[in-house]
């Protein structure tokens, strides 16, 4: 495995000082870790929060639930809870610019002369790892530059900690850190150390680019129907204003969704943002039946922010 840091930038020390600290020291960013320093945060055992490909959530399959991925410098092994392999691939890793990596996968069982699947990976605050690779049918597009689980790419969202037990009561109130947000199966938040959060009040929600932001770029009200399985969430979007936005929100603001807790502090939420006629009544907008993203569905996975 070739592991080397490609992003060294010289820092010029200045003699001027301010309050005991040089101006250069105040301006300088922390030195990114070398590949050798960062690699131990990647190798080892990971628990699968999401496996998305071809606009489908592969965790809908029973054999993929509670699955794990084990990574070494030469192999990626995805194993179901029953111990059977879901994906075995030879792999090579190369640091692109911390925390971004290039990864090439060679699935076992493929013909010996088949090409590798080029991909990208990044650490998300050391306890979450994202990996996305080009699907064989779309190798003409080259190495991905972002994360997606659509027709062109596969996507794994991994976490070090195993999932615990779901809570007995659904309560969204509080601040949640977004781990992934798929729109049209494309990752819409930064893959590395994003500050995006979703804040839920008793009946309000707001997506914020930073926790300290006063207003959310996607915000409004919500109600829950906990009698449904999974729990239904009814968004009443007020920002962007109804009828506006890249995908115009309905004039009444209603978007149907579902939410499910994976454990006490982790949840996923899927909502329908399009796929109905402009004059269709609200009751005709169907709730999602599972957690995935495609041309009409958005999927969020978030975990409760720590104090």
ABEGO torsion letter per residue (X at the ends): XBBBBAABBBBBBBABBBGGBBAAAAABBBBBBBAAAAAAAABEBBBBABBBBGGBBAAABAAABGBBBBBBAABBBBBBAAGBBABBBBBBBBBABOABBBBBBBBBGBBAABBBBBBBBBBBGGABBBBBBBBAAAAAAEBBABBBABAABBBBBBBABBBBBBBABBBABEBBBBABBBBGGBBABBABGBABBBBBBAABBBBBABAABABBABBEBBBBBAABOBBBBBBBBAOBBBGBEABBBBAAGBBBBBBBBABAABBBBBBBABGBBAABBAAABBBBABBBBBAABBBBBBBBBBX
